[in-house]
Amino acid sequence: MDDKNTAPGVPAELLRLRDSIDNLDAALIHILAERFKCTQRVGEIKASSGLPPADPSRETNQITRLKSLAESARLDPVFAEKLLNFIIQEVIRHHEALRRQAE
Amino acid sequence: MDDKNTAPGVPAELLRLRDSIDNLDAALIHILAERFKCTQRVGEIKASSGLPPADPSRETNQITRLKSLAESARLDPVFAEKLLNFIIQEVIRHHEALRRQAE
């Protein structure tokens, strides 16, 4: 698809690592797609039940749990928290849109 | 660990979806941890080979590929691009730090 395996002057180990990164990115995309399928349905349930789009206590629990998982996996927990917040903000935007449609 | 399975007034389907989201988030964290292991090694190779921390043509290829994967998986490609940029910025910060150490 691209010329990454024939790029001149790029060490072979770097090309192998890029292949692994591309595989991991494909896995990330598919897990995120599945996650948004779940949060889409959560949004529908919240909109039809009159529950608020955001749930601060749930989000606090999620972030605490993920920071602990990140530490075990040797991933920077501050980065994990920033990333989860980034995803949650997108989810809340979706929930608000669903709520406006339901009103 | 938290009270999500006994929360009063929360529909049962929403609780089941939250369990799935928690599982998917754990998968995300572990894939990201593996991805940062790869990019950490990429940073070491770049620093020792004198290659620049960022590689705009590689990043353009990555983003084009991931937007296409996101579309196939019915994930918003604009969100996928924003997320990948967020991750890449973190990786570049790590590479710059490694480069400063190598200098």
N, CA and C atoms of all chains as a GROMACS GRO file, in nm:
protein
  618
    1MET      N    1   0.082  -0.120   0.000
    1MET     CA    2   0.000   0.000   0.000
    1MET      C    3   0.086   0.126   0.000
    2ASP      N    4   0.186   0.130   0.091
    2ASP     CA    5   0.281   0.240   0.082
    2ASP      C    6   0.421   0.180   0.062
    3ASP      N    7   0.519   0.269   0.065
    3ASP     CA    8   0.653   0.221   0.029
    3ASP      C    9   0.739   0.194   0.151
    4LYS      N   10   0.674   0.167   0.265
    4LYS     CA   11   0.750   0.157   0.390
    4LYS      C   12   0.854   0.045   0.388
    5ASN      N   13   0.830  -0.062   0.309
    5ASN     CA   14   0.925  -0.173   0.311
    5ASN      C   15   1.039  -0.157   0.214
    6THR      N   16   1.037  -0.050   0.139
    6THR     CA   17   1.146  -0.028   0.044
    6THR      C   18   1.212   0.108   0.066
    7ALA      N   19   1.173   0.177   0.178
    7ALA     CA   20   1.229   0.310   0.202
    7ALA      C   21   1.380   0.302   0.219
    8PRO      N   22   1.454   0.383   0.142
    8PRO     CA   23   1.600   0.376   0.153
    8PRO      C   24   1.648   0.439   0.283
    9GLY      N   25   1.752   0.383   0.341
    9GLY     CA   26   1.815   0.443   0.458
    9GLY      C   27   1.742   0.420   0.589
   10VAL      N   28   1.635   0.340   0.586
   10VAL     CA   29   1.560   0.313   0.709
   10VAL      C   30   1.601   0.175   0.762
   11PRO      N   31   1.650   0.167   0.888
   11PRO     CA   32   1.697   0.038   0.940
   11PRO      C   33   1.587  -0.069   0.936
   12ALA      N   34   1.628  -0.196   0.909
   12ALA     CA   35   1.531  -0.307   0.896
   12ALA      C   36   1.448  -0.323   1.023
   13GLU      N   37   1.510  -0.306   1.140
   13GLU     CA   38   1.434  -0.325   1.265
   13GLU      C   39   1.322  -0.220   1.276
   14LEU      N   40   1.351  -0.098   1.230
   14LEU     CA   41   1.249   0.007   1.234
   14LEU      C   42   1.132  -0.030   1.143
   15LEU      N   43   1.159  -0.088   1.027
   15LEU     CA   44   1.052  -0.129   0.936
   15LEU      C   45   0.967  -0.240   0.999
   16ARG      N   46   1.033  -0.334   1.068
   16ARG     CA   47   0.958  -0.441   1.135
   16ARG      C   48   0.870  -0.384   1.246
   17LEU      N   49   0.925  -0.288   1.321
   17LEU     CA   50   0.847  -0.226   1.429
   17LEU      C   51   0.727  -0.150   1.373
   18ARG      N   52   0.747  -0.084   1.258
   18ARG     CA   53   0.635  -0.012   1.197
   18ARG      C   54   0.524  -0.108   1.155
   19ASP      N   55   0.562  -0.227   1.107
   19ASP     CA   56   0.459  -0.328   1.074
   19ASP      C   57   0.379  -0.365   1.199
   20SER      N   58   0.449  -0.384   1.311
   20SER     CA   59   0.379  -0.417   1.436
   20SER      C   60   0.287  -0.302   1.478
   21ILE      N   61   0.338  -0.178   1.467
   21ILE     CA   62   0.257  -0.061   1.504
   21ILE      C   63   0.131  -0.055   1.417
   22ASP      N   64   0.147  -0.082   1.286
   22ASP     CA   65   0.030  -0.081   1.197
   22ASP      C   66  -0.072  -0.187   1.238
   23ASN      N   67  -0.023  -0.307   1.277
   23ASN     CA   68  -0.116  -0.412   1.322
   23ASN      C   69  -0.188  -0.369   1.450
   24LEU      N   70  -0.113  -0.311   1.543
   24LEU     CA   71  -0.173  -0.269   1.670
   24LEU      C   72  -0.273  -0.156   1.646
   25ASP      N   73  -0.243  -0.066   1.552
   25ASP     CA   74  -0.337   0.043   1.522
   25ASP      C   75  -0.467  -0.013   1.464
   26ALA      N   76  -0.456  -0.115   1.379
   26ALA     CA   77  -0.579  -0.176   1.324
   26ALA      C   78  -0.662  -0.237   1.438
   27ALA      N   79  -0.592  -0.301   1.534
   27ALA     CA   80  -0.663  -0.357   1.650
   27ALA      C   81  -0.731  -0.245   1.730
   28LEU      N   82  -0.659  -0.134   1.751
   28LEU     CA   83  -0.717  -0.020   1.825
   28LEU      C   84  -0.844   0.030   1.756
   29ILE      N   85  -0.838   0.046   1.624
   29ILE     CA   86  -0.954   0.097   1.548
   29ILE      C   87  -1.074   0.005   1.567
   30HIS      N   88  -1.050  -0.126   1.559
   30HIS     CA   89  -1.163  -0.219   1.569
   30HIS      C   90  -1.220  -0.225   1.711
   31ILE      N   91  -1.133  -0.216   1.811
   31ILE     CA   92  -1.184  -0.214   1.949
   31ILE      C   93  -1.261  -0.084   1.974
   32LEU      N   94  -1.210   0.027   1.922
   32LEU     CA   95  -1.282   0.154   1.939
   32LEU      C   96  -1.417   0.150   1.867
   33ALA      N   97  -1.422   0.086   1.749
   33ALA     CA   98  -1.550   0.076   1.677
   33ALA      C   99  -1.650  -0.002   1.763
   34GLU      N  100  -1.602  -0.109   1.825
   34GLU     CA  101  -1.691  -0.189   1.911
   34GLU      C  102  -1.733  -0.107   2.034
   35ARG      N  103  -1.637  -0.031   2.090
   35ARG     CA  104  -1.669   0.053   2.207
   35ARG      C  105  -1.776   0.157   2.172
   36PHE      N  106  -1.766   0.217   2.053
   36PHE     CA  107  -1.866   0.317   2.015
   36PHE      C  108  -2.001   0.253   1.986
   37LYS      N  109  -2.000   0.126   1.940
   37LYS     CA  110  -2.128   0.057   1.926
   37LYS      C  111  -2.196   0.046   2.063
   38CYS      N  112  -2.117   0.010   2.165
   38CYS     CA  113  -2.172   0.001   2.302
   38CYS      C  114  -2.220   0.137   2.351
   39THR      N  115  -2.137   0.241   2.333
   39THR     CA  116  -2.176   0.371   2.389
   39THR      C  117  -2.292   0.432   2.310
   40GLN      N  118  -2.304   0.397   2.182
   40GLN     CA  119  -2.420   0.442   2.103
   40GLN      C  120  -2.549   0.388   2.166
   41ARG      N  121  -2.546   0.259   2.202
   41ARG     CA  122  -2.664   0.196   2.264
   41ARG      C  123  -2.687   0.257   2.404
   42VAL      N  124  -2.577   0.282   2.479
   42VAL     CA  125  -2.590   0.348   2.610
   42VAL      C  126  -2.659   0.484   2.592
   43GLY      N  127  -2.619   0.556   2.488
   43GLY     CA  128  -2.680   0.687   2.461
   43GLY      C  129  -2.828   0.676   2.433
   44GLU      N  130  -2.867   0.573   2.357
   44GLU     CA  131  -3.009   0.553   2.326
   44GLU      C  132  -3.088   0.524   2.455
   45ILE      N  133  -3.031   0.437   2.540
   45ILE     CA  134  -3.098   0.402   2.666
   45ILE      C  135  -3.109   0.526   2.755
   46LYS      N  136  -3.000   0.602   2.763
   46LYS     CA  137  -3.002   0.723   2.847
   46LYS      C  138  -3.107   0.822   2.795
   47ALA      N  139  -3.110   0.840   2.662
   47ALA     CA  140  -3.205   0.937   2.605
   47ALA      C  141  -3.349   0.893   2.631
   48SER      N  142  -3.377   0.762   2.617
   48SER     CA  143  -3.516   0.717   2.633
   48SER      C  144  -3.555   0.706   2.780
   49SER      N  145  -3.453   0.693   2.871
   49SER     CA  146  -3.483   0.684   3.015
   49SER      C  147  -3.475   0.819   3.084
   50GLY      N  148  -3.437   0.923   3.010
   50GLY     CA  149  -3.422   1.055   3.071
   50GLY      C  150  -3.300   1.067   3.161
   51LEU      N  151  -3.202   0.975   3.144
   51LEU     CA  152  -3.077   0.984   3.222
   51LEU      C  153  -2.986   1.089   3.157
   52PRO      N  154  -2.903   1.159   3.236
   52PRO     CA  155  -2.816   1.263   3.179
   52PRO      C  156  -2.707   1.202   3.090
   53PRO      N  157  -2.662   1.278   2.985
   53PRO     CA  158  -2.559   1.227   2.894
   53PRO      C  159  -2.429   1.191   2.966
   54ALA      N  160  -2.387   1.272   3.063
   54ALA     CA  161  -2.262   1.246   3.135
   54ALA      C  162  -2.294   1.185   3.271
   55ASP      N  163  -2.200   1.107   3.325
   55ASP     CA  164  -2.219   1.042   3.455
   55ASP      C  165  -2.085   1.052   3.529
   56PRO      N  166  -2.065   1.164   3.601
   56PRO     CA  167  -1.933   1.191   3.660
   56PRO      C  168  -1.880   1.079   3.751
   57SER      N  169  -1.969   1.013   3.830
   57SER     CA  170  -1.917   0.911   3.922
   57SER      C  171  -1.871   0.788   3.844
   58ARG      N  172  -1.945   0.752   3.740
   58ARG     CA  173  -1.902   0.643   3.652
   58ARG      C  174  -1.768   0.677   3.587
   59GLU      N  175  -1.753   0.801   3.539
   59GLU     CA  176  -1.629   0.840   3.472
   59GLU      C  177  -1.510   0.838   3.568
   60THR      N  178  -1.534   0.881   3.693
   60THR     CA  179  -1.426   0.878   3.793
   60THR      C  180  -1.382   0.734   3.817
   61ASN      N  181  -1.480   0.642   3.829
   61ASN     CA  182  -1.446   0.501   3.848
   61ASN      C  183  -1.368   0.446   3.729
   62GLN      N  184  -1.412   0.481   3.607
   62GLN     CA  185  -1.343   0.432   3.487
   62GLN      C  186  -1.198   0.478   3.485
   63ILE      N  187  -1.178   0.606   3.517
   63ILE     CA  188  -1.042   0.661   3.508
   63ILE      C  189  -0.952   0.600   3.615
   64THR      N  190  -1.004   0.582   3.737
   64THR     CA  191  -0.925   0.521   3.843
   64THR      C  192  -0.882   0.380   3.803
   65ARG      N  193  -0.980   0.303   3.749
   65ARG     CA  194  -0.952   0.164   3.710
   65ARG      C  195  -0.848   0.160   3.597
   66LEU      N  196  -0.865   0.246   3.497
   66LEU     CA  197  -0.775   0.242   3.382
   66LEU      C  198  -0.634   0.288   3.417
   67LYS      N  199  -0.623   0.384   3.509
   67LYS     CA  200  -0.489   0.427   3.550
   67LYS      C  201  -0.416   0.311   3.619
   68SER      N  202  -0.492   0.234   3.698
   68SER     CA  203  -0.433   0.118   3.765
   68SER      C  204  -0.392   0.012   3.662
   69LEU      N  205  -0.480  -0.015   3.563
   69LEU     CA  206  -0.446  -0.110   3.456
   69LEU      C  207  -0.324  -0.062   3.378
   70ALA      N  208  -0.319   0.069   3.351
   70ALA     CA  209  -0.207   0.125   3.274
   70ALA      C  210  -0.076   0.104   3.350
   71GLU      N  211  -0.080   0.128   3.481
   71GLU     CA  212   0.043   0.108   3.560
   71GLU      C  213   0.090  -0.036   3.551
   72SER      N  214  -0.004  -0.132   3.563
   72SER     CA  215   0.033  -0.274   3.553
   72SER      C  216   0.094  -0.305   3.416
   73ALA      N  217   0.043  -0.238   3.311
   73ALA     CA  218   0.090  -0.266   3.175
   73ALA      C  219   0.210  -0.178   3.137
   74ARG      N  220   0.260  -0.100   3.235
   74ARG     CA  221   0.373  -0.008   3.212
   74ARG      C  222   0.343   0.097   3.105
   75LEU      N  223   0.216   0.139   3.101
   75LEU     CA  224   0.178   0.251   3.014
   75LEU      C  225   0.164   0.373   3.105
   76ASP      N  226   0.213   0.488   3.060
   76ASP     CA  227   0.205   0.610   3.140
   76ASP      C  228   0.060   0.636   3.182
   77PRO      N  229   0.028   0.628   3.313
   77PRO     CA  230  -0.112   0.645   3.356
   77PRO      C  231  -0.167   0.785   3.327
   78VAL      N  232  -0.081   0.886   3.322
   78VAL     CA  233  -0.128   1.021   3.290
   78VAL      C  234  -0.174   1.025   3.144
   79PHE      N  235  -0.097   0.960   3.057
   79PHE     CA  236  -0.138   0.952   2.916
   79PHE      C  237  -0.268   0.874   2.903
   80ALA      N  238  -0.280   0.760   2.975
   80ALA     CA  239  -0.402   0.679   2.969
   80ALA      C  240  -0.523   0.762   3.010
   81GLU      N  241  -0.507   0.842   3.115
   81GLU     CA  242  -0.618   0.926   3.162
   81GLU      C  243  -0.655   1.031   3.057
   82LYS      N  244  -0.554   1.094   2.997
   82LYS     CA  245  -0.582   1.196   2.895
   82LYS      C  246  -0.656   1.133   2.777
   83LEU      N  247  -0.611   1.013   2.738
   83LEU     CA  248  -0.673   0.947   2.623
   83LEU      C  249  -0.817   0.908   2.653
   84LEU      N  250  -0.840   0.853   2.773
   84LEU     CA  251  -0.978   0.815   2.808
   84LEU      C  252  -1.067   0.939   2.812
   85ASN      N  253  -1.017   1.047   2.868
   85ASN     CA  254  -1.096   1.171   2.871
   85ASN      C  255  -1.131   1.217   2.729
   86PHE      N  256  -1.035   1.203   2.640
   86PHE     CA  257  -1.055   1.240   2.499
   86PHE      C  258  -1.169   1.156   2.439
   87ILE      N  259  -1.168   1.024   2.467
   87ILE     CA  260  -1.272   0.934   2.414
   87ILE      C  261  -1.407   0.966   2.479
   88ILE      N  262  -1.406   0.988   2.612
   88ILE     CA  263  -1.531   1.014   2.684
   88ILE      C  264  -1.596   1.143   2.635
   89GLN      N  265  -1.515   1.245   2.607
   89GLN     CA  266  -1.572   1.372   2.556
   89GLN      C  267  -1.645   1.349   2.424
   90GLU      N  268  -1.586   1.263   2.339
   90GLU     CA  269  -1.651   1.230   2.211
   90GLU      C  270  -1.783   1.156   2.235
   91VAL      N  271  -1.781   1.062   2.331
   91VAL     CA  272  -1.902   0.985   2.363
   91VAL      C  273  -2.012   1.079   2.415
   92ILE      N  274  -1.975   1.173   2.503
   92ILE     CA  275  -2.075   1.265   2.559
   92ILE      C  276  -2.136   1.351   2.449
   93ARG      N  277  -2.052   1.392   2.352
   93ARG     CA  278  -2.106   1.469   2.238
   93ARG      C  279  -2.212   1.385   2.164
   94HIS      N  280  -2.182   1.256   2.145
   94HIS     CA  281  -2.280   1.168   2.078
   94HIS      C  282  -2.408   1.158   2.161
   95HIS      N  283  -2.392   1.141   2.295
   95HIS     CA  284  -2.510   1.126   2.383
   95HIS      C  285  -2.596   1.252   2.380
   96GLU      N  286  -2.530   1.368   2.379
   96GLU     CA  287  -2.606   1.493   2.376
   96GLU      C  288  -2.685   1.504   2.246
   97ALA      N  289  -2.624   1.461   2.135
   97ALA     CA  290  -2.693   1.466   2.006
   97ALA      C  291  -2.815   1.374   2.008
   98LEU      N  292  -2.798   1.252   2.066
   98LEU     CA  293  -2.911   1.159   2.074
   98LEU      C  294  -3.022   1.216   2.160
   99ARG      N  295  -2.980   1.284   2.270
   99ARG     CA  296  -3.080   1.341   2.360
   99ARG      C  297  -3.161   1.450   2.291
  100ARG      N  298  -3.089   1.533   2.211
  100ARG     CA  299  -3.159   1.639   2.138
  100ARG      C  300  -3.258   1.578   2.037
  101GLN      N  301  -3.216   1.465   1.974
  101GLN     CA  302  -3.308   1.399   1.880
  101GLN      C  303  -3.432   1.346   1.951
  102ALA      N  304  -3.412   1.296   2.077
  102ALA     CA  305  -3.523   1.236   2.152
  102ALA      C  306  -3.620   1.342   2.205
  103GLU      N  307  -3.572   1.466   2.219
  103GLU     CA  308  -3.656   1.571   2.279
  103GLU      C  309  -3.759   1.625   2.178
  104MET      N  310  -1.549  -0.387   4.264
  104MET     CA  311  -1.457  -0.275   4.277
  104MET      C  312  -1.532  -0.144   4.290
  105ASP      N  313  -1.632  -0.125   4.199
  105ASP     CA  314  -1.719  -0.011   4.220
  105ASP      C  315  -1.862  -0.063   4.234
  106ASP      N  316  -1.956   0.031   4.241
  106ASP     CA  317  -2.093  -0.011   4.270
  106ASP      C  318  -2.178  -0.020   4.144
  107LYS      N  319  -2.114  -0.037   4.026
  107LYS     CA  320  -2.189  -0.026   3.901
  107LYS      C  321  -2.297  -0.133   3.888
  108ASN      N  322  -2.280  -0.250   3.953
  108ASN     CA  323  -2.380  -0.355   3.934
  108ASN      C  324  -2.496  -0.347   4.033
  109THR      N  325  -2.489  -0.252   4.123
  109THR     CA  326  -2.598  -0.239   4.220
  109THR      C  327  -2.657  -0.099   4.217
  110ALA      N  328  -2.615  -0.015   4.121
  110ALA     CA  329  -2.664   0.123   4.117
  110ALA      C  330  -2.815   0.125   4.100
  111PRO      N  331  -2.888   0.196   4.189
  111PRO     CA  332  -3.033   0.200   4.178
  111PRO      C  333  -3.077   0.283   4.058
  112GLY      N  334  -3.184   0.241   3.993
  112GLY     CA  335  -3.243   0.321   3.885
  112GLY      C  336  -3.169   0.314   3.753
  113VAL      N  337  -3.067   0.228   3.744
  113VAL     CA  338  -2.992   0.217   3.617
  113VAL      C  339  -3.041   0.090   3.546
  114PRO      N  340  -3.089   0.104   3.420
  114PRO     CA  341  -3.141  -0.014   3.350
  114PRO      C  342  -3.036  -0.126   3.338
  115ALA      N  343  -3.084  -0.253   3.344
  115ALA     CA  344  -2.993  -0.369   3.341
  115ALA      C  345  -2.910  -0.371   3.213
  116GLU      N  346  -2.972  -0.334   3.099
  116GLU     CA  347  -2.895  -0.337   2.973
  116GLU      C  348  -2.779  -0.240   2.978
  117LEU      N  349  -2.801  -0.123   3.042
  117LEU     CA  350  -2.694  -0.025   3.053
  117LEU      C  351  -2.578  -0.081   3.137
  118LEU      N  352  -2.611  -0.155   3.243
  118LEU     CA  353  -2.505  -0.214   3.326
  118LEU      C  354  -2.426  -0.319   3.247
  119ARG      N  355  -2.497  -0.398   3.165
  119ARG     CA  356  -2.427  -0.497   3.082
  119ARG      C  357  -2.336  -0.429   2.980
  120LEU      N  358  -2.385  -0.321   2.921
  120LEU     CA  359  -2.303  -0.248   2.823
  120LEU      C  360  -2.179  -0.189   2.891
  121ARG      N  361  -2.196  -0.139   3.012
  121ARG     CA  362  -2.080  -0.083   3.083
  121ARG      C  363  -1.975  -0.190   3.110
  122ASP      N  364  -2.019  -0.312   3.140
  122ASP     CA  365  -1.922  -0.421   3.157
  122ASP      C  366  -1.843  -0.444   3.028
  123SER      N  367  -1.915  -0.441   2.914
  123SER     CA  368  -1.845  -0.459   2.786
  123SER      C  369  -1.748  -0.344   2.762
  124ILE      N  370  -1.792  -0.222   2.792
  124ILE     CA  371  -1.703  -0.106   2.773
  124ILE      C  372  -1.578  -0.119   2.859
  125ASP      N  373  -1.595  -0.165   2.984
  125ASP     CA  374  -1.479  -0.183   3.072
  125ASP      C  375  -1.383  -0.287   3.014
  126ASN      N  376  -1.438  -0.397   2.958
  126ASN     CA  377  -1.351  -0.498   2.897
  126ASN      C  378  -1.277  -0.442   2.776
  127LEU      N  379  -1.349  -0.366   2.693
  127LEU     CA  380  -1.286  -0.308   2.574
  127LEU      C  381  -1.179  -0.205   2.614
  128ASP      N  382  -1.205  -0.129   2.722
  128ASP     CA  383  -1.105  -0.032   2.768
  128ASP      C  384  -0.978  -0.102   2.816
  129ALA      N  385  -0.996  -0.216   2.884
  129ALA     CA  386  -0.878  -0.290   2.929
  129ALA      C  387  -0.797  -0.337   2.808
  130ALA      N  388  -0.868  -0.383   2.702
  130ALA     CA  389  -0.800  -0.424   2.578
  130ALA      C  390  -0.726  -0.305   2.517
  131LEU      N  391  -0.792  -0.189   2.513
  131LEU     CA  392  -0.727  -0.068   2.458
  131LEU      C  393  -0.598  -0.035   2.531
  132ILE      N  394  -0.605  -0.040   2.665
  132ILE     CA  395  -0.486  -0.006   2.746
  132ILE      C  396  -0.371  -0.102   2.713
  133HIS      N  397  -0.401  -0.231   2.702
  133HIS     CA  398  -0.293  -0.327   2.678
  133HIS      C  399  -0.236  -0.315   2.536
  134ILE      N  400  -0.322  -0.285   2.439
  134ILE     CA  401  -0.271  -0.264   2.302
  134ILE      C  402  -0.187  -0.138   2.298
  135LEU      N  403  -0.233  -0.032   2.366
  135LEU     CA  404  -0.154   0.092   2.369
  135LEU      C  405  -0.019   0.070   2.438
  136ALA      N  406  -0.019  -0.011   2.544
  136ALA     CA  407   0.107  -0.039   2.614
  136ALA      C  408   0.204  -0.108   2.518
  137GLU      N  409   0.152  -0.203   2.439
  137GLU     CA  410   0.237  -0.273   2.342
  137GLU      C  411   0.283  -0.176   2.233
  138ARG      N  412   0.192  -0.088   2.189
  138ARG     CA  413   0.228   0.011   2.086
  138ARG      C  414   0.340   0.103   2.136
  139PHE      N  415   0.333   0.146   2.264
  139PHE     CA  416   0.438   0.233   2.316
  139PHE      C  417   0.570   0.158   2.335
  140LYS      N  418   0.562   0.026   2.361
  140LYS     CA  419   0.686  -0.053   2.362
  140LYS      C  420   0.753  -0.046   2.225
  141CYS      N  421   0.673  -0.060   2.119
  141CYS     CA  422   0.727  -0.052   1.982
  141CYS      C  423   0.783   0.086   1.954
  142THR      N  424   0.707   0.191   1.988
  142THR     CA  425   0.752   0.326   1.952
  142THR      C  426   0.871   0.368   2.039
  143GLN      N  427   0.880   0.314   2.160
  143GLN     CA  428   0.998   0.340   2.244
  143GLN      C  429   1.124   0.290   2.173
  144ARG      N  430   1.115   0.167   2.119
  144ARG     CA  431   1.229   0.108   2.047
  144ARG      C  432   1.255   0.188   1.918
  145VAL      N  433   1.148   0.229   1.848
  145VAL     CA  434   1.164   0.314   1.729
  145VAL      C  435   1.241   0.440   1.767
  146GLY      N  436   1.205   0.500   1.881
  146GLY     CA  437   1.272   0.622   1.926
  146GLY      C  438   1.420   0.599   1.952
  147GLU      N  439   1.452   0.483   2.012
  147GLU     CA  440   1.593   0.451   2.038
  147GLU      C  441   1.670   0.438   1.906
  148ILE      N  442   1.608   0.367   1.809
  148ILE     CA  443   1.674   0.348   1.678
  148ILE      C  444   1.693   0.483   1.609
  149LYS      N  445   1.587   0.566   1.613
  149LYS     CA  446   1.597   0.697   1.548
  149LYS      C  447   1.707   0.782   1.613
  150ALA      N  448   1.711   0.779   1.747
  150ALA     CA  449   1.809   0.862   1.818
  150ALA      C  450   1.951   0.815   1.785
  151SER      N  451   1.972   0.681   1.780
  151SER     CA  452   2.108   0.632   1.756
  151SER      C  453   2.146   0.642   1.608
  152SER      N  454   2.046   0.648   1.518
  152SER     CA  455   2.076   0.659   1.374
  152SER      C  456   2.075   0.803   1.326
  153GLY      N  457   2.040   0.895   1.416
  153GLY     CA  458   2.032   1.036   1.375
  153GLY      C  459   1.911   1.067   1.289
  154LEU      N  460   1.810   0.980   1.291
  154LEU     CA  461   1.686   1.008   1.216
  154LEU      C  462   1.600   1.105   1.295
  155PRO      N  463   1.522   1.192   1.228
  155PRO     CA  464   1.441   1.290   1.301
  155PRO      C  465   1.328   1.224   1.381
  156PRO      N  466   1.287   1.283   1.496
  156PRO     CA  467   1.180   1.224   1.580
  156PRO      C  468   1.049   1.207   1.504
  157ALA      N  469   1.012   1.306   1.421
  157ALA     CA  470   0.886   1.296   1.345
  157ALA      C  471   0.917   1.256   1.202
  158ASP      N  472   0.819   1.192   1.137
  158ASP     CA  473   0.836   1.146   0.999
  158ASP      C  474   0.703   1.174   0.927
  159PRO      N  475   0.689   1.297   0.872
  159PRO     CA  476   0.558   1.339   0.819
  159PRO      C  477   0.502   1.245   0.712
  160SER      N  478   0.586   1.187   0.624
  160SER     CA  479   0.528   1.104   0.518
  160SER      C  480   0.475   0.973   0.577
  161ARG      N  481   0.548   0.918   0.674
  161ARG     CA  482   0.498   0.798   0.746
  161ARG      C  483   0.365   0.831   0.815
  162GLU      N  484   0.358   0.946   0.882
  162GLU     CA  485   0.235   0.981   0.954
  162GLU      C  486   0.116   1.001   0.858
  163THR      N  487   0.143   1.061   0.742
  163THR     CA  488   0.035   1.078   0.642
  163THR      C  489  -0.016   0.941   0.597
  164ASN      N  490   0.077   0.848   0.571
  164ASN     CA  491   0.036   0.712   0.531
  164ASN      C  492  -0.046   0.645   0.641
  165GLN      N  493   0.000   0.659   0.766
  165GLN     CA  494  -0.072   0.596   0.878
  165GLN      C  495  -0.214   0.649   0.887
  166ILE      N  496  -0.228   0.781   0.876
  166ILE     CA  497  -0.360   0.841   0.892
  166ILE      C  498  -0.453   0.802   0.778
  167THR      N  499  -0.402   0.800   0.656
  167THR     CA  500  -0.484   0.760   0.541
  167THR      C  501  -0.533   0.616   0.560
  168ARG      N  502  -0.442   0.528   0.601
  168ARG     CA  503  -0.477   0.387   0.619
  168ARG      C  504  -0.580   0.371   0.730
  169LEU      N  505  -0.559   0.440   0.842
  169LEU     CA  506  -0.650   0.423   0.957
  169LEU      C  507  -0.788   0.481   0.929
  170LYS      N  508  -0.794   0.590   0.852
  170LYS     CA  509  -0.926   0.645   0.818
  170LYS      C  510  -1.003   0.545   0.733
  171SER      N  511  -0.933   0.477   0.644
  171SER     CA  512  -0.998   0.376   0.560
  171SER      C  513  -1.045   0.257   0.646
  172LEU      N  514  -0.958   0.212   0.739
  172LEU     CA  515  -0.997   0.104   0.831
  172LEU      C  516  -1.117   0.146   0.916
  173ALA      N  517  -1.115   0.271   0.964
  173ALA     CA  518  -1.224   0.321   1.048
  173ALA      C  519  -1.356   0.318   0.971
  174GLU      N  520  -1.351   0.362   0.845
  174GLU     CA  521  -1.474   0.360   0.764
  174GLU      C  522  -1.529   0.219   0.751
  175SER      N  523  -1.441   0.122   0.724
  175SER     CA  524  -1.486  -0.018   0.713
  175SER      C  525  -1.550  -0.066   0.842
  176ALA      N  526  -1.495  -0.019   0.956
  176ALA     CA  527  -1.543  -0.064   1.087
  176ALA      C  528  -1.658   0.023   1.138
  177ARG      N  529  -1.702   0.118   1.055
  177ARG     CA  530  -1.810   0.212   1.091
  177ARG      C  531  -1.775   0.298   1.213
  178LEU      N  532  -1.646   0.331   1.223
  178LEU     CA  533  -1.601   0.426   1.325
  178LEU      C  534  -1.581   0.560   1.253
  179ASP      N  535  -1.624   0.669   1.314
  179ASP     CA  536  -1.610   0.803   1.255
  179ASP      C  537  -1.463   0.827   1.216
  180PRO      N  538  -1.432   0.838   1.086
  180PRO     CA  539  -1.291   0.853   1.046
  180PRO      C  540  -1.229   0.983   1.095
  181VAL      N  541  -1.310   1.087   1.115
  181VAL     CA  542  -1.255   1.213   1.167
  181VAL      C  543  -1.209   1.193   1.312
  182PHE      N  544  -1.291   1.119   1.390
  182PHE     CA  545  -1.250   1.088   1.528
  182PHE      C  546  -1.124   1.002   1.528
  183ALA      N  547  -1.119   0.900   1.439
  183ALA     CA  548  -1.001   0.812   1.432
  183ALA      C  549  -0.875   0.894   1.403
  184GLU      N  550  -0.887   0.990   1.313
  184GLU     CA  551  -0.772   1.074   1.279
  184GLU      C  552  -0.729   1.159   1.398
  185LYS      N  553  -0.827   1.219   1.467
  185LYS     CA  554  -0.793   1.303   1.584
  185LYS      C  555  -0.723   1.219   1.690
  186LEU      N  556  -0.775   1.095   1.711
  186LEU     CA  557  -0.717   1.009   1.814
  186LEU      C  558  -0.574   0.968   1.777
  187LEU      N  559  -0.554   0.930   1.650
  187LEU     CA  560  -0.419   0.890   1.609
  187LEU      C  561  -0.323   1.007   1.623
  188ASN      N  562  -0.368   1.128   1.585
  188ASN     CA  563  -0.281   1.245   1.601
  188ASN      C  564  -0.244   1.268   1.748
  189PHE      N  565  -0.342   1.246   1.835
  189PHE     CA  566  -0.319   1.259   1.980
  189PHE      C  567  -0.210   1.160   2.025
  190ILE      N  568  -0.219   1.035   1.978
  190ILE     CA  569  -0.120   0.933   2.016
  190ILE      C  570   0.016   0.968   1.956
  191ILE      N  571   0.017   1.008   1.828
  191ILE     CA  572   0.144   1.038   1.760
  191ILE      C  573   0.215   1.155   1.828
  192GLN      N  574   0.141   1.256   1.872
  192GLN     CA  575   0.204   1.370   1.941
  192GLN      C  576   0.275   1.324   2.068
  193GLU      N  577   0.212   1.229   2.139
  193GLU     CA  578   0.273   1.174   2.261
  193GLU      C  579   0.401   1.098   2.224
  194VAL      N  580   0.394   1.020   2.116
  194VAL     CA  581   0.511   0.942   2.072
  194VAL      C  582   0.625   1.036   2.034
  195ILE      N  583   0.593   1.145   1.962
  195ILE     CA  584   0.698   1.238   1.919
  195ILE      C  585   0.765   1.304   2.041
  196ARG      N  586   0.682   1.334   2.143
  196ARG     CA  587   0.740   1.390   2.267
  196ARG      C  588   0.841   1.292   2.327
  197HIS      N  589   0.804   1.161   2.328
  197HIS     CA  590   0.896   1.059   2.380
  197HIS      C  591   1.025   1.055   2.295
  198HIS      N  592   1.007   1.059   2.160
  198HIS     CA  593   1.124   1.052   2.071
  198HIS      C  594   1.217   1.171   2.092
  199GLU      N  595   1.157   1.288   2.112
  199GLU     CA  596   1.240   1.408   2.133
  199GLU      C  597   1.319   1.395   2.263
  200ALA      N  598   1.253   1.337   2.365
  200ALA     CA  599   1.323   1.319   2.494
  200ALA      C  600   1.440   1.223   2.477
  201LEU      N  601   1.416   1.112   2.402
  201LEU     CA  602   1.524   1.015   2.379
  201LEU      C  603   1.639   1.079   2.301
  202ARG      N  604   1.603   1.166   2.205
  202ARG     CA  605   1.705   1.231   2.123
  202ARG      C  606   1.791   1.324   2.208
  203ARG      N  607   1.722   1.397   2.300
  203ARG     CA  608   1.798   1.487   2.387
  203ARG      C  609   1.894   1.408   2.476
  204GLN      N  610   1.846   1.288   2.522
  204GLN     CA  611   1.934   1.203   2.604
  204GLN      C  612   2.056   1.157   2.524
  205ALA      N  613   2.033   1.126   2.393
  205ALA     CA  614   2.141   1.073   2.309
  205ALA      C  615   2.243   1.180   2.272
  206GLU      N  616   2.201   1.308   2.277
  206GLU     CA  617   2.291   1.416   2.234
  206GLU      C  618   2.395   1.450   2.339
   0.00000   0.00000   0.00000
